[in-house]
């Protein structure tokens, strides 16, 4: 993977703002929302946490992938970085789905 793209890992709702503040971006799988939040509610909570630390966020939904990009408007990732992040998450999703299917 290129600079700035890591293996997928889950970041808690309140910690996303800190990730954005440090120049990272997040691509979030919609299935991670769980039963407590819908996408607009999740976005509102992320934006509120980000505002507390002075980060202006933008959200870009990737509907065909059921993902949302969350980025600091002052540190936007490149198209290539987003593409690599999406590819990594699709691979992660495929591996985790395969692991669930093969579980006894």
Buried (B, 14 or more C-beta within 10 A) or exposed (E): EEEBBEEBEEBEBEEBBBBBBEEBBBBBBBEEBEEEBEBEEBBEBBBEBBEEEEBEBEBEEBEEBBBBBBBBEEBBBEEEBBEBBBEBBBEBBEEEEEEEEEEE
